[in-house]
């Protein structure tokens, strides 16, 4: 399958089966992240697979509405970027981490797994960051949801290429 076909097949899922993704499969997915482009090969991405105790702490911090959303998928992975404090390098590292996340999502799609990239507001609070062990100096980019697809969402209409590309003289 071509990369374009794989990207077209990727969907945001909000309904998952109940079986967690096996740790060895997660490691294979997350291993693809290291192939993301990043300036100076800083490899700033960090991934934390949430276990039951961590998830319980996070649900407690988030309250009932957020807890329900956290129960959608059987496997949750927090993706962060380790920052250096240099504004230019940090901007590049955040972008590199986003690219790494996209590679992981495509790898999941290739394996037939459902995924969802969220950035819950709880991670903008000290309590939420503490619940998942995010130290000062890391920026949360995503809480990735993984699992078997319960149903396939329909593709959403996207803007055509000529609406966002310009050829400059």
C-alpha positions, 0 to 999 in steps of 0.5 A: 500500500502506498503512503498516500493510500495509508494516509487516506485510510487513517481515521479518528476513531472514538469507538474501540474494542475492549482488548488492549494493544499488546506491549510488543505491538506498541513497541513496534508502533513506537519504534517508528517514531525514531524515523521522524525528521528532527534537527540535530537528531535530538529525538525529543519525543517521549511516550508513556503507556498509561497503566491502570493506576496512572489511568485511575489518577488521571480520571480522578484529576479529570472528573466524570466527563473526562473519565468517560472519554478516557475509557473509550480506548483500551490503550492510552499513550501520552506523547510529549516533547522534551524541551531544551529551553532554547526557543528555536530548538524547542519549536523544531522539537515540538514539530519533530514530535508531531511528525513522530506521532503521525508516523506512529498513527500511520503504523497503527493504521497499517496494522488495522488498529484504530487510533485517536489523537487528543490533547485533553485540557487536563494536561494543561494543569499541574495536577494532570501532568503530575498524575502521568509523571510529566516533568517540567520541561516537557510539552504534552502534544497528545494522548493517543488512543489505540485499540481494535476498531469498533466501526469505521468512521466515514472519511471527512471532506478535506480541502483540495490541494490548490487551496493551500499550495502556492507556487512562488516566482 
